[in-house]
Amino acid sequence: MKTVAVIFDMDGVIVDTNPYHKISLKQFCERYGYNLSDEELVHRIYGRTNNEWIRNLFGPLPKERILELGEEKEALFREIYKPVINPLAGLENFLKKLEAHHIPTAIGTSAPRSNVDFVLTGTNLTKYFPVILDQSDVEHGKPHPEIYLKTADRLKIAPQQCIVFEDSLSGVESAQRAGAKVIGVTTTHTHQELGHTNHSIEDFQHLDPLKLIEQLF
């Protein structure tokens, strides 16, 4: 079997959090007098680090203030999502299959570490991800390829030998620019909108890692 690794984005891939991020983002923005349309959320915020979208929204701010605003928004998200937290259908079984075949796994996300810990603890999936990179590990958010180049490097594997699961258009572009194979997850966009990926799925049910590797490589 070809040597490969599998990298997961978090929001919209491990958990279908985007509807709850949307609620918390709108509530957060309204606190500060901004009313964003769904289209603005997709193009200005989704898939980007808090550092980037907060600057996009508020303009130049001191780093400390950006961190405060980001954590304020994320605390609101966690409060809203905590009662319903659940991994995407079939994900844990897919992770077990990857583990059984000794296929390395990692997370490469634009989310802050506080959210990563919250999600992995709440879904009981921490043990499956020995390598995790979050927004604090990069200077450039998606669609820049930095997050996936660094994650592949941490896995000690070429990005061209990685399969990335992504839901956002900026995330897909990031992974493709890094040279990885990309599987689109249709929690945020349709199969048609993710038609430029190598393959797209609704969830992880019935997904076999060996067949996927054979198909992609």
Phi and psi in degrees as a GROMACS rama.xvg file:
@    title "Ramachandran Plot"
@    xaxis  label "Phi"
@    yaxis  label "Psi"
@TYPE xy
-62.7592  141.41  LYS-2
-74.3232  118.492  THR-3
-138.921  166.003  VAL-4
-132.815  157.362  ALA-5
-120.838  126.437  VAL-6
-116.679  133.283  ILE-7
-112.817  129.242  PHE-8
-66.0562  167.586  ASP-9
-103.766  -66.4144  MET-10
-66.4164  124.787  ASP-11
86.4188  -2.84351  GLY-12
-125.86  -58.7182  VAL-13
-76.5859  -41.0123  ILE-14
-134.637  146.765  VAL-15
-88.9395  73.147  ASP-16
-88.6775  -13.5745  THR-17
-57.7652  -38.0183  ASN-18
-60.5376  -32.5713  PRO-19
-81.9664  -33.863  TYR-20
-64.006  -38.3232  HIS-21
-61.5875  -44.941  LYS-22
-62.603  -47.8361  ILE-23
-68.6156  -36.6514  SER-24
-63.2571  -44.5141  LEU-25
-64.1466  -42.4261  LYS-26
-64.1512  -43.3919  GLN-27
-62.3753  -48.1044  PHE-28
-63.4437  -38.9055  CYS-29
-64.0174  -32.2411  GLU-30
-56.3503  -33.1227  ARG-31
-107.591  15.0418  TYR-32
85.5477  17.2042  GLY-33
-110.42  130.896  TYR-34
-117.07  103.634  ASN-35
-98.3122  138.459  LEU-36
-77.3526  166.66  SER-37
-58.8991  -38.8752  ASP-38
-65.1006  -39.8726  GLU-39
-65.5565  -37.353  GLU-40
-61.0543  -43.7509  LEU-41
-64.5442  -46.1892  VAL-42
-88.5726  -21.8101  HIS-43
-107.92  -20.4833  ARG-44
-125.868  -51.1457  ILE-45
-56.5487  136.013  TYR-46
80.5448  -1.02613  GLY-47
-106.955  158.063  ARG-48
-71.9736  158.94  THR-49
-58.1478  -39.0075  ASN-50
-55.3293  -41.0003  ASN-51
-75.3461  -51.6885  GLU-52
-72.3507  -29.0576  TRP-53
-67.8179  -39.8094  ILE-54
-65.1668  -39.0618  ARG-55
-58.9142  -37.5525  ASN-56
-83.7505  -48.4123  LEU-57
-98.0529  -13.7756  PHE-58
85.5476  -171.019  GLY-59
-61.2789  131.675  PRO-60
-141.234  154.617  LEU-61
-61.7013  149.466  PRO-62
-55.363  -40.6437  LYS-63
-62.9019  -38.7385  GLU-64
-70.1338  -37.5291  ARG-65
-61.9245  -44.2622  ILE-66
-61.2076  -41.5849  LEU-67
-62.5173  -46.6418  GLU-68
-65.4848  -41.0691  LEU-69
-61.7835  -44.8628  GLY-70
-70.6791  -31.0115  GLU-71
-61.4838  -45.45  GLU-72
-65.377  -43.2627  LYS-73
-69.2935  -34.6004  GLU-74
-63.4368  -38.0685  ALA-75
-64.6231  -43.7421  LEU-76
-58.7437  -48.0553  PHE-77
-63.2044  -36.5238  ARG-78
-63.3133  -40.8279  GLU-79
-73.4508  -39.7558  ILE-80
-86.6592  -23.5142  TYR-81
-53.3701  -42.418  LYS-82
-65.9055  -17.9156  PRO-83
-123.319  11.7467  VAL-84
-58.1027  133.719  ILE-85
-164.262  138.128  ASN-86
-70.9082  158.997  PRO-87
-60.8206  144.915  LEU-88
-54.0763  129.958  ALA-89
83.0105  -4.15717  GLY-90
-65.1022  -48.6037  LEU-91
-62.1518  -39.2119  GLU-92
-63.7609  -40.1256  ASN-93
-63.154  -42.1024  PHE-94
-63.7778  -37.1971  LEU-95
-63.4473  -38.8606  LYS-96
-66.6098  -41.5097  LYS-97
-61.3376  -43.9196  LEU-98
-61.7135  -43.4397  GLU-99
-62.3363  -30.8898  ALA-100
-95.0901  7.719  HIS-101
58.1468  39.6317  HIS-102
-94.4613  118.008  ILE-103
-62.6522  145.893  PRO-104
-130.709  154.769  THR-105
-155.134  165.694  ALA-106
-115.152  133.658  ILE-107
-128.301  102.12  GLY-108
-130.048  154.133  THR-109
-85.8105  -3.43542  SER-110
-75.6375  156.927  ALA-111
-73.768  158.599  PRO-112
-61.8687  -30.7458  ARG-113
-59.2114  -38.0542  SER-114
-74.4679  -37.0045  ASN-115
-61.1557  -48.0151  VAL-116
-62.262  -40.8078  ASP-117
-60.4229  -46.4209  PHE-118
-68.6532  -47.6189  VAL-119
-68.1758  -35.8848  LEU-120
-68.384  -43.4067  THR-121
-67.9341  -26.8766  GLY-122
-100.628  -6.38319  THR-123
60.9094  41.435  ASN-124
-113.92  6.25454  LEU-125
-52.5822  -41.5447  THR-126
-63.0365  -18.9654  LYS-127
-85.4439  -7.14201  TYR-128
-127.524  83.621  PHE-129
-70.8232  -20.9414  PRO-130
-118.412  123.765  VAL-131
-136.506  125.391  ILE-132
-118.102  134.682  LEU-133
-125.545  -168.271  ASP-134
-61.9936  -25.0657  GLN-135
-73.734  -12.0703  SER-136
-91.8136  -3.69549  ASP-137
-131.275  153.464  VAL-138
-92.6837  -29.2181  GLU-139
-117.709  123.376  HIS-140
-77.8421  171.033  GLY-141
-60.0339  140.992  LYS-142
-87.0861  5.37272  PRO-143
-59.729  142.768  HIS-144
-79.2364  1.09355  PRO-145
-52.9367  -45.7438  GLU-146
-59.8361  -40.4471  ILE-147
-81.6765  -30.9749  TYR-148
-64.0778  -42.5946  LEU-149
-71.1664  -36.8642  LYS-150
-66.2267  -43.4902  THR-151
-61.0798  -41.5661  ALA-152
-62.1236  -42.1278  ASP-153
-63.6592  -32.166  ARG-154
-80.3116  -7.58644  LEU-155
60.4034  46.988  LYS-156
-144.743  149.419  ILE-157
-67.5139  141.285  ALA-158
-58.8259  -28.0048  PRO-159
-67.0632  -14.187  GLN-160
-102.742  14.2846  GLN-161
-106.614  144.695  CYS-162
-108.251  124.466  ILE-163
-111.732  132.017  VAL-164
-99.2677  120.759  PHE-165
-137.932  150.019  GLU-166
-113.911  -28.0234  ASP-167
-93.3202  153.385  SER-168
-65.6586  -38.85  LEU-169
-67.0214  -35.2631  SER-170
-68.2241  -41.146  GLY-171
-59.7537  -46.6696  VAL-172
-61.5767  -41.192  GLU-173
-57.9101  -48.7374  SER-174
-66.5123  -40.7847  ALA-175
-66.8491  -39.365  GLN-176
-66.2582  -27.3692  ARG-177
-75.6124  -17.0127  ALA-178
100.105  7.36639  GLY-179
-83.7811  160.429  ALA-180
-77.7045  143.725  LYS-181
-127.04  128.652  VAL-182
-106.391  118.684  ILE-183
-81.0674  138.81  GLY-184
-112.519  122.768  VAL-185
-86.1716  43.0705  THR-186
-82.5896  -26.5217  THR-187
-112.628  -37.1317  THR-188
-127.264  160.363  HIS-189
-78.4101  168.261  THR-190
-57.1978  -38.5944  HIS-191
-65.1382  -43.0778  GLN-192
-67.9842  -23.9947  GLU-193
-101.95  21.031  LEU-194
-65.1588  -16.6972  GLY-195
-88.4664  2.87377  HIS-196
-84.6133  172.311  THR-197
-70.5758  -28.2539  ASN-198
-169.306  156.516  HIS-199
-133.959  147.883  SER-200
-135.295  157.073  ILE-201
-86.4697  -36.7803  GLU-202
-159.455  -170.286  ASP-203
-97.3875  4.41483  PHE-204
-62.8911  136.154  GLN-205
65.4507  14.5078  HIS-206
-90.4692  120.815  LEU-207
-103.252  122.105  ASP-208
-63.4689  -37.0366  PRO-209
-68.4596  -40.7252  LEU-210
-65.422  -37.7632  LYS-211
-64.2896  -44.1191  LEU-212
-62.2419  -43.1413  ILE-213
-61.4251  -39.7113  GLU-214
-67.7575  -38.9366  GLN-215
-85.9845  -27.9782  LEU-216
